[in-house]
C-alpha cells in the first residue's frame, strides 16, 4: 500500500488556508440558502467546480445550430453574437468576422437551409 501512497503531515498548510476557506464557505452557503437562483448570466462558473443545482432552469436547450457549436469560435465572438440576438449559425451576418473554418460552416448551413427549403417548396407546389 505504501508504494501507492505517501503519508505527509499537512496540518500547517491546512491551517494557513482555514481563514480563507471559512470566508468562502460562508459566501457559498449564503448563495445556496437563497430561495431562487442568483441573477447571473450562465457561464463557466455554473459547472466549475461542480454543476449548480439551478443549471437546467438557467440553461435552456440550445438549437442544433447554435453559434456556440461552431468549431474554434472564440467565446467572446459567441457572446457578441448572442448579444446581437443571433443564436443560429445560419443567421450570422456575412460581415461578422469569423475564421475561415467558421465561415465555411456558416455557408454550408445556409446552403443546406436553402436546399431544404427549395425541396419543401417544390413538394408543396407538386401537390
N, C-alpha and C positions, 0 to 999 in steps of 0.2 A: 504494500500500500504506500509506503514512503517513497517508492520510486515514482509515483504519480503526483504526490502532493508534497508541499513544503510547508512546514509549520513555522509561522512567524508571529511575533507579538506586534500587533498594530494599534495598541492602546493609545500611544502618543499621537499617531496620525488621526485616529478617530476623534480624539478629544479636541484637536485643532479644528475639525470640521463641525463639531457639535453645535456651536452657536449659529453658524450659517444654516445648517440643516434644520434647526429648530425654527428659525425665521421663515425659511422656505416652506416647511410643512404647515405652519400656521397660515401662510398665504394660500397654499393649495387647498387646505381644508375649508377656508372661508369661501373659496370659489365653489367647492363641491357642496357646501351647505346652502347655496342659493337655490331658490325654488325653480328657476329656469336657466337655460344656457346663457353664458355671458354674451354680451353684444360685441362679438369679434368676428371678423371675416374668417372663413375657414382657411387653413394653411397648414404648413408642416407641423406646427405645434399641436395639431389635432391628433397626430399619430405618434409623436415622439415626446417622451419615451414610451408611452402606451397609448392605445386608441381611446379617445374620450368617449364617455357614455352618451354624449349628445351628437356623436359623429353622424349617424344616419339622418336625424332631422335637419342638421345643418348642411348636409352634403347630398342633395337630391341626385338621382342618377343623371349622368351626362348623356347627351345624344351620342350615337355611334360615331359621328364625325366631328366630335368636339375638337376645338383648336388645340387643346392640351395633348391630343393624341398625335399631333404632327411630329415626325421624327426630328430630333435635335433642335426643337424650337426652344428659345430661351424663356424662362419663367416670366421675365419682365415683358416679353412680347405677348405671351398669353394673357397676362394681367392687363396690358394695354388694350388688347382686342376685346376682352370681356368688358372693360370699362367703356369701350365704344359701342357695346351692345352686340358684338359679333361673337357667337359661340360655335357656329358650324364652319368647318373648313371651306365649304363651298361659298360662304358669304364673305370670306376675307377679301378686302378690296385689292384690285390688281396693283395699286401703287403702294401697298403696305410692304415695308422692307422685311423680306424673309430670305433664308438661304436658298440656294438653287434646289436642294433636295425638297424643302418645304414648298417651293414654287411648283415643282414637278407634281407633288402630291395634290396641291390645290387644283392645278389644271386637270389632272386625272379625275379628281372628284367632280369637277364641273362638267367634264366630258361625259362621265357616267350619268350624271343627272340629266344632261341634255339628251343623251341617247335613250335613257329610260323614259323620260318624258315624251320624247318623239315616238317611241314604240307604243306607249299607252295611248297617245292621241290617234295614231294610225288604227289601233284596235278599236277605239271608240268610233272612229269615222267609218269603219267597215260594218258596223252593226246597223 
